[in-house]
Amino acid sequence: MAELDARRTEVLSGAAKIIQRRVRTHYARKRFIALREAAICVQALFRRKIFQTSRMINISFSLSCNTELSKHSISGYVFYLWL
């Protein structure tokens, strides 16, 4: 009888460990996905801001265009300056 109780405890302990592992994995994965999505949003905002800033710099350069700047433009499009 003692062997059966020991075996029962071992099986239930193993099942509890599997359940705990899956629950922890689920919450860790959920948190990871949320952090990844937040990072993508921050990167998109940052890249948009850099693009707008570089675009404003290029517009101001194209307005005061001289011969050196005009050789860097192709049919009205000015290459972007990345800071």
Secondary structure, 3 states (H helix, E strand, C coil): CHHHHHHHHHHHHHHHHHHHHHHHHHHHHHHHHHHHHHHHHHHHHHHHHHHHHHHHHHHHHHHCCCHHHHCCEECCEECCCCC
